[in-house]
Every structure is written in structure tokens, then in C-alpha cells.
Amino acid sequence: MPVMLSDVYDALISAGAEEAKAKAAAEEVVHFDRRLNRIEVPLGIVVALQIATFGAVIFQ
């Protein structure tokens, strides 16, 4: 069973979207959020390494 955000689904239905399209869009929001979370963790590591390198260069 696919996961979807019920608030997004309800909002789309209230706005007049067809049920199937609202369901598909709400499920896609979940998939997008998961992909974004997979990017944020490595990006945080890169930023931390850049800060450490910058600090090492400045305080030599």
C-alpha cells in the first residue's frame, strides 16, 4: 500500500482535483520528501567539511 500525506490529499480534493490525481500527487510528495532527505544528510557532511577546511585555512 503506497504511503501518502492525507493533508495534501484532502487539500487537493477540497480544491476540486479528481480523486485519482489527488492520491497520486499526495503519494509523489512522500517520494520527493524521501529523496530530499537522502540528499540532505550527505550535503550536511559536505558543508561541515567545507567549514572545517575554511577554519583550518584562516587559522593557520
C-alpha positions as CSV (number, residue, x, y, z in Angstrom):
1,M,0.0,0.0,0.0
2,P,1.5,3.3,-1.0
3,V,2.1,6.0,1.6
4,M,0.5,9.4,1.1
5,L,0.1,12.6,3.0
6,S,-3.6,12.8,3.9
7,D,-3.4,16.6,4.4
8,V,-2.1,17.1,0.9
9,Y,-4.7,14.7,-0.4
10,D,-7.6,16.4,1.5
11,A,-6.4,19.8,0.3
12,L,-6.3,18.7,-3.4
13,I,-9.8,17.2,-3.1
14,S,-11.1,20.4,-1.5
15,A,-9.6,22.3,-4.3
16,G,-11.5,20.2,-6.8
17,A,-8.9,17.7,-8.0
18,E,-10.0,14.3,-9.2
19,E,-9.6,11.6,-6.6
20,A,-7.1,9.6,-8.5
21,K,-4.9,12.6,-9.4
22,A,-5.1,13.9,-5.8
23,K,-4.0,10.4,-4.5
24,A,-1.1,10.2,-7.0
25,A,0.1,13.7,-6.1
26,A,0.0,13.1,-2.4
27,E,2.0,9.9,-2.9
28,E,4.5,11.7,-5.0
29,V,5.1,14.3,-2.3
30,V,6.1,11.5,0.1
31,H,8.5,10.1,-2.5
32,F,10.0,13.5,-3.1
33,D,10.5,14.1,0.6
34,R,12.3,10.8,0.9
35,R,14.6,11.6,-2.0
36,L,15.3,15.1,-0.5
37,N,16.2,13.5,2.9
38,R,18.7,11.2,1.2
39,I,20.4,14.3,-0.3
40,E,20.3,16.4,2.9
41,V,22.5,14.1,5.0
42,P,25.5,13.9,2.6
43,L,25.1,17.6,1.9
44,G,25.4,18.3,5.6
45,I,28.6,16.4,5.7
46,V,30.0,18.3,2.8
47,V,29.1,21.6,4.4
48,A,30.7,20.6,7.7
49,L,33.9,19.6,5.8
50,Q,34.0,22.9,4.0
51,I,33.6,24.8,7.2
52,A,36.4,22.8,8.8
53,T,38.7,23.4,5.8
54,F,37.9,27.1,5.8
55,G,38.6,27.3,9.5
56,A,41.9,25.5,9.0
57,V,43.0,27.9,6.3
58,I,42.0,31.0,8.2
59,F,43.6,30.0,11.5
60,Q,47.0,28.7,10.1
